[in-house]
Amino acid sequence: MQLFYHPNATTLLQEIFFSKEESKHIIKVLRKNVGDTLDITNGKGSFFTAEITQANSNTCFAKITAEFPQKPLPYHLHLAVAPTKLNDRFEWFLEKATEIGISEITPIFCERSERKYIKPERFEKIIQSAMKQSLKGFLPILHPAISFKEFVLQQKNTPSKKYIAHCEDTDRKSLKNEIKAKDSIVILIGPEGDFSEKEIAFAHTNSFIAVTLGESRLRTETAAVVACHSVAFVNE
């Protein structure tokens, strides 16, 4: 199944058109023509079947002929992750988390962060591609990057269960024993040098529970994927 992403697809008989890049892929690469069908998701919970009405490699038009609502994730997971020094590692996390199942992602800048700049447009493309590849009907929300402190304060009064995963040798609970099915969860994942003691203390005073992801010391992107999979596994 070749799945296309069209955020504006909403109703039956609606006529939609694709960007030049997508149109070229549909017409030149896949060799689709008038009358052929396409499988589409709007990233908001629906799959659609659409019939091509104009086979133009610059602007391909199609009319929606069927809609198939998709079930949302049985949980809500928001990961706040410090961007890695090597950009491709963070991109790997975005791809895998989307494939596994995640609701929201926020890049956070911490005291020990080595990267202070990201390219959200590229990150969005990676998330969209992973959603299509894994046949998901919901596109994870990528929030603008903010500071660690700003994020913690944003989450202070939310009803979600809040956790901070770090490597300091202090009292930490096991994440896999803490999470429950159908929970709304927020998890903080720090940079390569881990969160500072000051950041850990600040999170603790703002209702974040310290957790461990296991015995191994994990890279930032690996820890984020492990946390994501742990939540998904509990909800299977």
ROSE-4610 file (N, C-alpha, C; in Angstrom, 1 decimal, always signed):
// ROSE-4610
residu = [M/M/M/Q/Q/Q/L/L/L/F/F/F/Y/Y/Y/H/H/H/P/P/P/N/N/N/A/A/A/T/T/T/T/T/T/L/L/L/L/L/L/Q/Q/Q/E/E/E/I/I/I/F/F/F/F/F/F/S/S/S/K/K/K/E/E/E/E/E/E/S/S/S/K/K/K/H/H/H/I/I/I/I/I/I/K/K/K/V/V/V/L/L/L/R/R/R/K/K/K/N/N/N/V/V/V/G/G/G/D/D/D/T/T/T/L/L/L/D/D/D/I/I/I/T/T/T/N/N/N/G/G/G/K/K/K/G/G/G/S/S/S/F/F/F/F/F/F/T/T/T/A/A/A/E/E/E/I/I/I/T/T/T/Q/Q/Q/A/A/A/N/N/N/S/S/S/N/N/N/T/T/T/C/C/C/F/F/F/A/A/A/K/K/K/I/I/I/T/T/T/A/A/A/E/E/E/F/F/F/P/P/P/Q/Q/Q/K/K/K/P/P/P/L/L/L/P/P/P/Y/Y/Y/H/H/H/L/L/L/H/H/H/L/L/L/A/A/A/V/V/V/A/A/A/P/P/P/T/T/T/K/K/K/L/L/L/N/N/N/D/D/D/R/R/R/F/F/F/E/E/E/W/W/W/F/F/F/L/L/L/E/E/E/K/K/K/A/A/A/T/T/T/E/E/E/I/I/I/G/G/G/I/I/I/S/S/S/E/E/E/I/I/I/T/T/T/P/P/P/I/I/I/F/F/F/C/C/C/E/E/E/R/R/R/S/S/S/E/E/E/R/R/R/K/K/K/Y/Y/Y/I/I/I/K/K/K/P/P/P/E/E/E/R/R/R/F/F/F/E/E/E/K/K/K/I/I/I/I/I/I/Q/Q/Q/S/S/S/A/A/A/M/M/M/K/K/K/Q/Q/Q/S/S/S/L/L/L/K/K/K/G/G/G/F/F/F/L/L/L/P/P/P/I/I/I/L/L/L/H/H/H/P/P/P/A/A/A/I/I/I/S/S/S/F/F/F/K/K/K/E/E/E/F/F/F/V/V/V/L/L/L/Q/Q/Q/Q/Q/Q/K/K/K/N/N/N/T/T/T/P/P/P/S/S/S/K/K/K/K/K/K/Y/Y/Y/I/I/I/A/A/A/H/H/H/C/C/C/E/E/E/D/D/D/T/T/T/D/D/D/R/R/R/K/K/K/S/S/S/L/L/L/K/K/K/N/N/N/E/E/E/I/I/I/K/K/K/A/A/A/K/K/K/D/D/D/S/S/S/I/I/I/V/V/V/I/I/I/L/L/L/I/I/I/G/G/G/P/P/P/E/E/E/G/G/G/D/D/D/F/F/F/S/S/S/E/E/E/K/K/K/E/E/E/I/I/I/A/A/A/F/F/F/A/A/A/H/H/H/T/T/T/N/N/N/S/S/S/F/F/F/I/I/I/A/A/A/V/V/V/T/T/T/L/L/L/G/G/G/E/E/E/S/S/S/R/R/R/L/L/L/R/R/R/T/T/T/E/E/E/T/T/T/A/A/A/A/A/A/V/V/V/V/V/V/A/A/A/C/C/C/H/H/H/S/S/S/V/V/V/A/A/A/F/F/F/V/V/V/N/N/N/E/E/E]
num = [1/1/1/2/2/2/3/3/3/4/4/4/5/5/5/6/6/6/7/7/7/8/8/8/9/9/9/10/10/10/11/11/11/12/12/12/13/13/13/14/14/14/15/15/15/16/16/16/17/17/17/18/18/18/19/19/19/20/20/20/21/21/21/22/22/22/23/23/23/24/24/24/25/25/25/26/26/26/27/27/27/28/28/28/29/29/29/30/30/30/31/31/31/32/32/32/33/33/33/34/34/34/35/35/35/36/36/36/37/37/37/38/38/38/39/39/39/40/40/40/41/41/41/42/42/42/43/43/43/44/44/44/45/45/45/46/46/46/47/47/47/48/48/48/49/49/49/50/50/50/51/51/51/52/52/52/53/53/53/54/54/54/55/55/55/56/56/56/57/57/57/58/58/58/59/59/59/60/60/60/61/61/61/62/62/62/63/63/63/64/64/64/65/65/65/66/66/66/67/67/67/68/68/68/69/69/69/70/70/70/71/71/71/72/72/72/73/73/73/74/74/74/75/75/75/76/76/76/77/77/77/78/78/78/79/79/79/80/80/80/81/81/81/82/82/82/83/83/83/84/84/84/85/85/85/86/86/86/87/87/87/88/88/88/89/89/89/90/90/90/91/91/91/92/92/92/93/93/93/94/94/94/95/95/95/96/96/96/97/97/97/98/98/98/99/99/99/100/100/100/101/101/101/102/102/102/103/103/103/104/104/104/105/105/105/106/106/106/107/107/107/108/108/108/109/109/109/110/110/110/111/111/111/112/112/112/113/113/113/114/114/114/115/115/115/116/116/116/117/117/117/118/118/118/119/119/119/120/120/120/121/121/121/122/122/122/123/123/123/124/124/124/125/125/125/126/126/126/127/127/127/128/128/128/129/129/129/130/130/130/131/131/131/132/132/132/133/133/133/134/134/134/135/135/135/136/136/136/137/137/137/138/138/138/139/139/139/140/140/140/141/141/141/142/142/142/143/143/143/144/144/144/145/145/145/146/146/146/147/147/147/148/148/148/149/149/149/150/150/150/151/151/151/152/152/152/153/153/153/154/154/154/155/155/155/156/156/156/157/157/157/158/158/158/159/159/159/160/160/160/161/161/161/162/162/162/163/163/163/164/164/164/165/165/165/166/166/166/167/167/167/168/168/168/169/169/169/170/170/170/171/171/171/172/172/172/173/173/173/174/174/174/175/175/175/176/176/176/177/177/177/178/178/178/179/179/179/180/180/180/181/181/181/182/182/182/183/183/183/184/184/184/185/185/185/186/186/186/187/187/187/188/188/188/189/189/189/190/190/190/191/191/191/192/192/192/193/193/193/194/194/194/195/195/195/196/196/196/197/197/197/198/198/198/199/199/199/200/200/200/201/201/201/202/202/202/203/203/203/204/204/204/205/205/205/206/206/206/207/207/207/208/208/208/209/209/209/210/210/210/211/211/211/212/212/212/213/213/213/214/214/214/215/215/215/216/216/216/217/217/217/218/218/218/219/219/219/220/220/220/221/221/221/222/222/222/223/223/223/224/224/224/225/225/225/226/226/226/227/227/227/228/228/228/229/229/229/230/230/230/231/231/231/232/232/232/233/233/233/234/234/234/235/235/235/236/236/236]
x = [+0.8/+0.0/+0.9/+0.7/+1.4/+0.5/+0.9/+0.1/+0.6/-0.3/+0.0/-0.6/+0.1/-0.4/-1.0/-2.2/-2.8/-3.6/-3.1/-3.7/-5.1/-5.4/-6.7/-7.8/-7.5/-8.6/-9.5/-10.8/-11.8/-13.1/-13.6/-15.0/-15.1/-16.1/-16.3/-16.6/-16.2/-16.4/-15.6/-14.8/-13.9/-12.8/-12.5/-11.4/-10.2/-9.1/-7.8/-6.8/-5.7/-4.6/-3.3/-2.3/-1.0/+0.1/+1.1/+2.2/+3.0/+3.8/+4.6/+5.4/+6.1/+6.9/+6.1/+4.9/+4.1/+3.5/+3.1/+2.5/+3.5/+4.7/+5.8/+6.0/+5.9/+6.1/+4.9/+3.7/+2.5/+2.5/+2.8/+2.6/+3.9/+5.1/+6.3/+6.9/+6.9/+7.5/+6.5/+5.3/+4.4/+3.5/+3.7/+3.0/+1.5/+0.9/-0.5/-1.1/-2.4/-3.1/-4.5/-5.2/-6.6/-7.4/-8.2/-9.0/-8.4/-7.0/-6.3/-6.7/-6.5/-6.8/-5.6/-5.7/-4.7/-5.2/-4.3/-4.6/-4.0/-4.9/-4.5/-4.8/-4.0/-4.3/-4.2/-5.1/-5.0/-4.2/-3.7/-3.0/-3.8/-5.1/-6.0/-7.0/-6.7/-7.5/-8.3/-8.1/-8.8/-7.9/-8.3/-7.7/-8.8/-8.3/-9.3/-8.8/-9.8/-9.4/-9.8/-9.0/-9.3/-8.9/-9.7/-9.5/-8.9/-7.9/-7.2/-8.1/-8.2/-9.1/-8.3/-7.1/-6.2/-4.7/-4.1/-2.8/-1.7/-1.5/-0.5/+0.7/+1.9/+3.1/+3.4/+2.9/+3.1/+2.0/+0.8/-0.4/-1.3/-1.3/-2.2/-3.4/-4.6/-5.9/-6.5/-7.3/-8.0/-9.3/-10.3/-11.5/-11.7/-12.0/-12.2/-13.4/-13.3/-14.4/-14.8/-13.9/-14.3/-13.4/-14.0/-13.3/-13.3/-12.2/-12.0/-11.4/-12.3/-11.8/-10.9/-9.8/-8.8/-9.0/-8.7/-8.7/-7.5/-7.6/-6.5/-5.7/-4.5/-3.7/-4.5/-4.4/-5.1/-4.5/-3.4/-2.7/-2.3/-1.8/-1.3/+0.1/+1.1/+2.5/+3.1/+3.6/+4.4/+5.8/+6.7/+8.1/+8.8/+9.5/+10.3/+11.8/+12.5/+13.8/+14.8/+16.0/+17.0/+17.6/+17.7/+18.3/+19.7/+20.1/+21.5/+22.5/+23.7/+24.8/+24.8/+24.7/+24.6/+23.1/+22.8/+21.4/+20.7/+21.4/+20.8/+20.3/+20.9/+20.5/+19.1/+18.9/+17.6/+16.5/+16.9/+16.0/+15.7/+16.6/+16.3/+15.3/+15.4/+14.4/+13.0/+12.9/+11.7/+11.0/+11.8/+11.3/+10.7/+11.6/+11.2/+10.0/+10.0/+8.9/+7.6/+7.6/+6.4/+5.9/+6.8/+6.5/+5.9/+6.4/+5.9/+4.6/+4.5/+3.3/+3.5/+3.4/+3.6/+2.6/+2.2/+1.2/+1.9/+2.8/+3.5/+5.0/+5.7/+7.2/+7.6/+8.4/+8.9/+10.4/+11.2/+12.6/+12.9/+13.8/+14.0/+15.6/+15.9/+17.3/+17.6/+18.7/+19.0/+20.4/+20.8/+22.1/+23.2/+23.2/+24.3/+24.0/+23.0/+22.8/+23.9/+24.3/+25.4/+24.8/+23.5/+22.9/+21.8/+21.9/+21.0/+20.1/+20.2/+19.4/+18.9/+17.7/+17.1/+16.4/+16.1/+15.4/+14.0/+13.0/+11.7/+11.1/+11.4/+10.8/+11.3/+12.6/+13.1/+12.5/+12.4/+11.8/+10.4/+9.6/+8.3/+8.2/+9.1/+9.1/+9.4/+10.4/+10.7/+9.5/+8.8/+7.7/+6.6/+6.3/+5.3/+5.7/+6.9/+7.4/+7.2/+7.6/+7.4/+6.0/+5.1/+3.7/+3.2/+3.5/+3.1/+3.6/+4.9/+5.6/+5.0/+4.6/+4.0/+2.5/+1.9/+0.5/-0.3/+0.1/-0.6/-1.6/-2.7/-3.7/-3.6/-2.7/-2.5/-1.1/-0.9/+0.4/+0.8/+1.9/+2.4/+2.6/+2.3/+2.5/+3.9/+4.6/+5.9/+5.8/+6.1/+6.1/+7.3/+7.3/+8.5/+9.5/+10.8/+11.8/+11.7/+11.8/+11.8/+12.8/+13.1/+14.0/+13.4/+14.3/+13.9/+12.9/+13.3/+12.5/+11.1/+11.1/+9.8/+8.9/+9.4/+8.6/+8.1/+8.9/+8.5/+7.4/+7.5/+6.5/+5.2/+5.3/+4.1/+3.3/+4.0/+3.4/+2.9/+3.3/+3.1/+1.7/+0.7/-0.7/-1.5/-0.8/-1.6/-1.9/-2.9/-3.3/-2.4/-1.5/-0.7/+0.2/+0.6/+1.6/+3.0/+3.8/+5.0/+6.3/+7.2/+8.4/+9.7/+10.8/+12.1/+13.0/+13.6/+14.5/+15.9/+16.7/+18.1/+19.0/+20.3/+21.2/+21.9/+21.5/+22.1/+21.7/+22.7/+22.5/+21.7/+20.4/+19.5/+18.3/+17.3/+16.1/+15.3/+15.2/+14.5/+13.6/+12.4/+11.5/+11.7/+11.3/+11.4/+10.2/+10.5/+9.4/+8.4/+8.9/+8.0/+7.1/+7.5/+6.6/+5.6/+5.9/+5.1/+4.0/+4.2/+3.2/+2.1/+0.9/-0.3/-1.0/-1.7/-2.4/-3.4/-3.5/-4.4/-4.1/-2.9/-2.5/-2.1/-2.2/-1.6/-0.3/+0.8/+2.1/+3.0/+3.9/+4.9/+6.2/+7.2/+8.5/+9.6/+10.5/+11.7/+12.9/+13.6/+14.8/+15.9/+17.0/+18.0/+19.1/+20.0/+21.1/+22.2/+23.2/+24.2/+24.9/+25.0/+25.6/+24.6/+23.4/+22.3/+21.9/+20.8/+20.3/+21.2/+21.3/+22.1/+21.3/+22.0/+21.4/+20.3/+20.6/+19.7/+18.4/+18.5/+17.4/+16.5/+17.2/+16.5/+15.7/+16.3/+15.6/+14.5/+14.6/+13.6/+12.4/+12.7/+11.6/+10.9/+11.6/+11.0/+10.1/+10.5/+9.6/+8.4/+8.4/+7.2/+6.5/+6.5/+5.6/+6.1/+7.4/+8.0/+8.6/+8.3/+8.9/+10.1/+11.2/+12.4/+12.3/+12.7/+12.6/+13.9/+14.1/+15.2/+14.6/+15.4/+14.9/+15.6/+16.4/+17.1/+18.5/+19.3/+20.6/+21.6/+21.4/+22.3/+22.3/+23.4/+23.5/+23.2/+22.1/+21.6/+21.9/+22.2/+22.3/+20.9/+20.9/+19.7/+18.6/+18.9/+17.9/+17.5/+18.4/+18.0/+17.1/+17.4/+16.5/+15.1/+15.0/+13.7/+12.9/+13.6/+12.9/+12.5/+13.3/+13.0/+11.8/+11.8/+10.6/+9.4/+9.5/+8.3/+7.8/+8.7/+8.3/+7.7/+8.3/+7.8/+6.3/+5.9/+4.6/+3.7/+4.2/+3.4/+3.2/+4.2/+4.1/+3.1/+3.1/+2.1/+0.7/+0.5/-0.8/-1.2/-0.4/-0.8/-1.9]
y = [-1.2/+0.0/+1.3/+2.1/+3.4/+4.5/+5.0/+6.0/+7.4/+8.3/+9.7/+10.5/+11.7/+12.6/+13.8/+14.1/+15.3/+15.9/+16.9/+17.4/+18.1/+18.4/+19.1/+18.2/+16.9/+15.9/+15.8/+15.9/+15.9/+15.2/+15.3/+14.8/+14.1/+13.2/+12.5/+13.5/+13.1/+13.9/+15.2/+15.4/+16.6/+16.4/+17.5/+17.5/+18.0/+17.3/+17.8/+17.8/+18.5/+18.5/+18.4/+17.8/+17.6/+18.5/+18.7/+19.6/+19.0/+19.9/+19.5/+18.2/+18.2/+17.0/+15.8/+15.8/+14.6/+14.3/+15.3/+15.0/+14.3/+14.7/+14.1/+12.6/+12.4/+11.0/+10.1/+10.7/+9.9/+9.6/+10.6/+10.5/+9.9/+10.4/+9.9/+8.7/+8.6/+7.4/+6.2/+6.5/+5.4/+5.1/+6.0/+5.9/+5.8/+6.6/+6.6/+7.5/+7.2/+8.0/+8.3/+9.0/+9.3/+8.0/+8.0/+6.8/+5.9/+6.0/+5.2/+5.8/+4.9/+5.3/+5.5/+6.4/+6.7/+6.5/+6.0/+5.9/+7.1/+7.7/+9.0/+9.0/+9.7/+10.0/+11.5/+12.0/+13.5/+13.7/+12.6/+12.7/+13.1/+13.2/+13.6/+12.4/+11.2/+10.1/+9.4/+9.8/+9.2/+8.7/+7.6/+7.2/+7.4/+7.8/+8.0/+7.3/+6.9/+6.5/+7.6/+8.0/+9.1/+8.6/+9.1/+8.8/+9.9/+9.7/+10.7/+11.3/+12.6/+13.2/+14.0/+14.4/+15.1/+14.6/+13.9/+13.3/+14.3/+15.3/+16.3/+16.2/+16.1/+15.9/+17.2/+18.3/+19.5/+19.7/+19.4/+19.4/+18.3/+17.3/+16.1/+16.4/+16.2/+16.3/+15.0/+14.9/+13.6/+13.9/+13.0/+13.2/+12.1/+12.5/+11.5/+10.6/+9.3/+8.4/+7.6/+7.5/+6.7/+7.2/+7.0/+7.4/+6.2/+6.0/+5.0/+5.5/+5.9/+6.4/+5.4/+5.9/+5.1/+5.3/+4.3/+4.4/+5.1/+6.0/+6.7/+5.8/+6.2/+5.5/+5.4/+4.2/+4.1/+4.8/+5.5/+6.3/+7.7/+8.6/+9.9/+10.0/+10.1/+10.2/+11.4/+12.3/+13.5/+13.3/+13.2/+13.1/+14.5/+15.0/+16.2/+15.7/+15.9/+15.3/+16.4/+16.4/+17.3/+16.9/+17.8/+17.5/+17.1/+16.1/+15.5/+16.3/+16.2/+16.9/+16.5/+15.2/+14.8/+14.7/+15.5/+15.7/+14.4/+13.5/+12.3/+11.4/+11.5/+10.7/+11.1/+12.4/+12.9/+12.6/+12.7/+12.3/+10.8/+10.0/+8.6/+8.4/+9.1/+9.0/+9.4/+10.5/+11.0/+9.9/+9.3/+8.3/+7.1/+6.6/+5.4/+5.6/+6.7/+7.1/+7.2/+7.8/+7.9/+6.5/+5.6/+4.3/+3.5/+3.7/+2.9/+3.5/+4.8/+5.4/+6.5/+7.8/+8.9/+10.0/+10.8/+11.8/+13.2/+13.6/+14.9/+14.8/+15.7/+15.7/+17.2/+17.5/+18.8/+18.7/+19.4/+19.5/+20.5/+20.1/+21.0/+21.3/+22.5/+22.9/+22.9/+22.2/+22.0/+22.6/+22.7/+23.3/+22.6/+21.3/+20.6/+20.3/+20.9/+20.6/+21.1/+20.3/+20.7/+21.3/+21.1/+21.6/+22.6/+23.8/+24.9/+25.4/+24.6/+25.0/+23.8/+23.8/+22.7/+23.2/+22.3/+22.6/+21.9/+22.6/+22.0/+21.5/+22.2/+21.8/+20.4/+20.2/+18.8/+17.8/+18.1/+17.2/+16.8/+17.8/+17.6/+16.6/+16.7/+15.8/+14.4/+14.3/+12.9/+12.3/+13.1/+12.5/+12.1/+13.0/+12.7/+11.4/+11.3/+10.1/+8.8/+8.9/+7.7/+7.4/+8.4/+8.1/+7.3/+7.8/+7.1/+5.7/+5.6/+4.3/+3.2/+3.7/+2.8/+2.7/+3.4/+3.3/+3.8/+4.9/+5.6/+6.6/+6.7/+7.7/+9.0/+9.1/+10.3/+10.8/+12.0/+12.6/+13.2/+12.8/+13.3/+14.8/+15.6/+17.0/+17.3/+18.1/+18.5/+20.0/+20.2/+21.5/+22.3/+23.6/+24.4/+24.1/+24.2/+23.9/+25.0/+24.6/+25.6/+25.2/+26.0/+25.6/+24.6/+23.9/+22.9/+23.5/+24.6/+25.3/+25.7/+26.2/+26.6/+25.4/+24.3/+23.1/+22.6/+22.5/+22.0/+22.9/+24.2/+25.1/+24.9/+24.7/+24.5/+23.3/+22.3/+21.0/+20.9/+21.9/+21.9/+21.5/+22.1/+21.9/+21.1/+20.3/+19.4/+18.1/+17.4/+16.2/+15.0/+15.1/+14.0/+13.5/+12.3/+11.7/+12.1/+12.7/+13.3/+12.6/+12.3/+11.6/+12.3/+12.2/+12.7/+11.5/+11.1/+9.9/+10.5/+10.1/+10.5/+9.4/+9.7/+8.7/+8.9/+9.9/+10.2/+9.1/+8.8/+7.7/+8.2/+8.4/+8.8/+7.9/+8.2/+7.3/+7.5/+6.5/+6.5/+5.3/+5.5/+4.3/+3.8/+2.5/+1.9/+2.4/+3.0/+3.5/+2.4/+1.2/+0.2/-0.3/+0.0/-0.4/+0.8/+2.0/+3.2/+3.4/+3.1/+3.4/+2.4/+2.9/+2.1/+2.3/+1.3/+1.4/+2.6/+3.2/+4.3/+5.6/+5.7/+6.9/+8.0/+9.2/+10.4/+10.7/+10.6/+10.6/+11.6/+12.3/+13.2/+12.7/+12.5/+12.0/+13.0/+13.4/+14.2/+13.3/+13.5/+12.8/+13.9/+13.7/+14.8/+14.6/+15.6/+15.6/+14.5/+14.5/+13.5/+13.5/+14.7/+14.8/+14.7/+14.3/+14.1/+15.5/+15.4/+16.6/+17.0/+18.3/+18.7/+18.5/+18.5/+18.2/+19.3/+20.5/+21.7/+21.4/+20.9/+20.6/+19.5/+18.5/+17.3/+17.8/+18.6/+19.1/+20.0/+20.8/+21.7/+20.9/+19.8/+19.0/+18.3/+17.9/+17.2/+18.1/+19.4/+20.3/+20.7/+20.3/+20.6/+19.4/+18.4/+17.2/+16.1/+16.2/+15.1/+14.1/+12.8/+11.7/+11.2/+11.0/+10.5/+9.0/+8.6/+7.2/+6.8/+5.4/+4.8/+4.0/+3.8/+3.0/+1.7/+1.4/+0.1/+0.3/-0.8/-0.8/-0.2/-0.2/+0.3/+1.9/+2.5/+3.9/+4.1/+4.8/+4.9/+6.2/+6.3/+7.5/+8.2/+9.5/+10.3/+9.7/+9.5/+9.0/+7.6/+6.7/+5.4/+5.4/+6.2/+6.4/+6.8/+7.8/+8.2/+7.1/+6.3/+5.2/+4.2/+3.9/+2.9/+3.3/+4.6/+5.2/+5.1/+5.4/+5.3/+3.9/+3.0/+1.6/+1.0/+1.4/+1.0/+1.3/+2.5/+3.0/+2.2/+2.1/+1.3/-0.1/-0.7/-2.2/-2.4/-1.5/-1.6/-1.5/-0.8/-0.6/-1.6/-2.6/-3.6/-4.5]
z = [+0.0/+0.0/+0.0/-1.0/-1.1/-0.5/+0.6/+1.3/+1.1/+0.7/+0.5/+1.7/+2.0/+3.0/+2.4/+2.8/+2.3/+3.5/+4.2/+5.4/+5.2/+4.0/+3.7/+3.3/+3.2/+2.8/+4.0/+3.7/+4.8/+4.4/+3.2/+2.9/+1.6/+1.5/+0.2/-0.9/-2.1/-3.3/-3.4/-2.3/-2.3/-3.4/-4.1/-5.1/-4.4/-4.5/-3.9/-5.0/-4.7/-5.6/-4.8/-5.5/-4.8/-5.2/-4.4/-4.7/-5.9/-6.4/-7.6/-7.3/-6.1/-5.8/-5.7/-5.0/-4.9/-6.3/-7.0/-8.3/-9.3/-9.2/-10.0/-9.6/-8.3/-7.8/-8.3/-8.2/-8.6/-10.1/-10.9/-12.4/-13.0/-12.7/-13.3/-12.7/-11.4/-10.7/-10.7/-10.1/-10.0/-11.3/-12.2/-13.5/-13.4/-12.5/-12.3/-13.4/-13.7/-14.8/-14.3/-15.2/-14.9/-14.6/-13.6/-13.3/-12.2/-12.1/-11.1/-9.7/-8.7/-7.3/-6.4/-5.4/-4.5/-3.1/-2.2/-0.8/+0.0/+0.7/+1.4/+2.8/+3.6/+5.0/+5.2/+6.1/+6.4/+7.7/+8.3/+9.5/+10.7/+10.5/+11.6/+12.0/+11.5/+11.9/+10.8/+9.5/+8.4/+7.3/+6.7/+5.4/+4.3/+3.1/+2.0/+0.8/-0.1/-1.4/-2.3/-3.3/-4.2/-5.6/-6.6/-8.0/-8.7/-9.4/-10.2/-11.3/-11.3/-12.3/-13.4/-13.0/-13.9/-13.6/-14.5/-14.3/-14.9/-14.1/-14.5/-13.5/-14.0/-13.1/-12.3/-12.7/-11.9/-10.9/-11.2/-10.2/-10.5/-9.8/-9.9/-9.1/-9.8/-9.1/-8.9/-7.8/-7.5/-6.7/-6.8/-6.1/-5.1/-3.8/-2.8/-3.0/-3.0/-3.2/-2.0/-1.0/+0.2/+1.4/+2.6/+3.8/+4.8/+5.5/+6.4/+7.7/+8.7/+10.0/+10.7/+11.3/+12.0/+13.5/+14.3/+15.7/+16.2/+17.1/+17.7/+18.6/+19.0/+20.0/+21.3/+22.0/+23.2/+24.4/+24.1/+25.1/+24.5/+25.3/+24.8/+25.3/+24.4/+24.8/+24.3/+25.1/+24.8/+25.2/+24.3/+24.6/+24.4/+25.4/+25.3/+25.3/+24.2/+24.0/+23.6/+24.2/+23.8/+22.5/+21.5/+20.2/+20.4/+19.6/+19.7/+18.9/+19.3/+18.6/+17.1/+16.8/+15.5/+15.1/+14.1/+13.7/+13.3/+12.6/+12.1/+13.2/+14.4/+15.5/+16.0/+16.0/+16.4/+15.4/+14.1/+13.0/+13.1/+13.5/+13.6/+14.7/+15.8/+16.9/+16.4/+15.7/+15.1/+14.3/+13.4/+12.5/+13.3/+14.2/+14.9/+15.9/+16.6/+17.5/+16.7/+15.5/+14.7/+14.3/+13.9/+13.5/+14.7/+15.9/+17.1/+17.5/+17.6/+18.1/+19.1/+18.7/+19.7/+19.3/+20.3/+20.1/+19.9/+20.7/+20.6/+20.9/+20.2/+20.4/+20.6/+21.6/+21.8/+22.0/+21.1/+21.3/+22.4/+23.4/+24.5/+24.6/+24.9/+25.1/+26.6/+26.9/+28.3/+28.6/+29.9/+30.3/+29.5/+29.3/+28.7/+27.2/+26.7/+25.2/+24.4/+23.4/+22.5/+21.2/+21.0/+19.8/+20.3/+19.8/+20.2/+19.0/+17.9/+16.7/+16.0/+15.5/+14.8/+13.5/+12.6/+11.4/+11.4/+11.9/+12.1/+10.8/+9.7/+8.4/+8.0/+8.2/+7.9/+8.8/+10.1/+11.1/+10.7/+10.2/+9.8/+8.7/+7.7/+6.5/+7.0/+7.9/+8.4/+9.1/+9.9/+10.6/+9.7/+8.7/+7.6/+6.9/+6.5/+5.8/+6.6/+7.9/+8.8/+9.0/+9.1/+9.2/+8.0/+6.8/+5.6/+5.5/+5.8/+5.7/+6.7/+7.9/+8.9/+8.9/+7.8/+7.6/+8.8/+9.4/+10.5/+10.0/+10.7/+10.4/+11.1/+12.1/+12.9/+12.8/+12.5/+12.4/+13.8/+14.3/+15.6/+15.5/+16.6/+16.6/+17.0/+16.2/+16.5/+16.9/+18.2/+18.8/+18.5/+18.6/+18.5/+19.6/+19.3/+20.4/+21.4/+22.7/+23.8/+24.9/+25.9/+26.9/+27.9/+28.5/+29.5/+30.6/+31.1/+32.1/+31.6/+30.4/+29.9/+29.7/+29.2/+29.0/+30.4/+31.4/+32.7/+33.2/+33.1/+33.7/+32.9/+31.6/+30.7/+31.2/+31.6/+32.0/+33.4/+34.2/+35.7/+36.1/+35.5/+35.9/+35.0/+34.1/+33.2/+34.0/+33.6/+34.3/+33.9/+32.9/+32.5/+33.6/+33.5/+34.4/+33.9/+34.7/+34.2/+34.8/+33.9/+34.3/+33.7/+34.4/+33.9/+34.0/+32.9/+32.8/+32.9/+33.9/+34.0/+34.5/+34.5/+34.9/+36.3/+37.0/+38.3/+39.2/+40.1/+41.1/+42.3/+42.0/+43.1/+43.0/+43.9/+43.9/+42.7/+41.9/+40.6/+40.5/+40.0/+39.8/+38.4/+38.2/+36.9/+36.0/+34.8/+34.0/+33.6/+33.3/+32.9/+34.0/+35.2/+36.4/+36.7/+36.2/+36.6/+35.6/+34.3/+33.3/+33.3/+33.1/+33.0/+31.6/+31.2/+29.9/+29.9/+28.8/+28.5/+29.3/+29.8/+30.5/+29.5/+30.0/+29.3/+30.0/+29.2/+29.8/+29.1/+29.9/+29.5/+30.0/+29.1/+29.5/+29.0/+29.9/+29.6/+29.3/+28.2/+27.9/+27.6/+28.4/+28.3/+27.2/+27.2/+26.2/+26.5/+25.6/+25.8/+27.2/+27.7/+29.1/+30.2/+29.9/+30.9/+31.4/+32.1/+32.8/+33.9/+34.2/+35.4/+36.7/+37.8/+39.1/+39.3/+38.9/+39.0/+38.3/+37.0/+36.2/+36.8/+37.3/+37.9/+39.1/+39.9/+41.1/+40.7/+39.7/+39.2/+38.7/+38.0/+37.5/+38.6/+39.6/+40.8/+41.5/+41.7/+42.4/+41.6/+40.3/+39.5/+39.0/+39.9/+39.8/+38.8/+38.4/+37.5/+38.4/+38.1/+38.9/+38.2/+38.9/+38.3/+38.0/+36.8/+36.4/+35.7/+35.7/+35.0/+33.8/+32.7/+31.6/+31.6/+32.6/+32.7/+33.2/+33.1/+33.7/+32.8/+31.4/+30.5/+30.4/+30.2/+29.9/+28.4/+28.1/+26.7/+26.1/+24.8/+24.1/+24.2/+23.9/+24.0/+23.1/+21.8/+20.9/+21.2/+21.7/+22.1/+23.3/+24.3/+25.5/+25.1/+24.1/+23.7/+23.0/+22.2/+21.5/+22.5/+23.5/+24.5/+25.3/+25.7/+26.4/+25.6/+24.4/+23.5/+23.4/+23.2/+23.0/+24.3/+25.4/+26.7/+26.9/+26.6/+26.7/+25.7/+24.5/+23.5/+23.9/+24.4/+24.8/+25.9/+26.9/+28.0/+27.4/+26.3/+25.8/+24.7/+24.5/+23.5/+24.0]
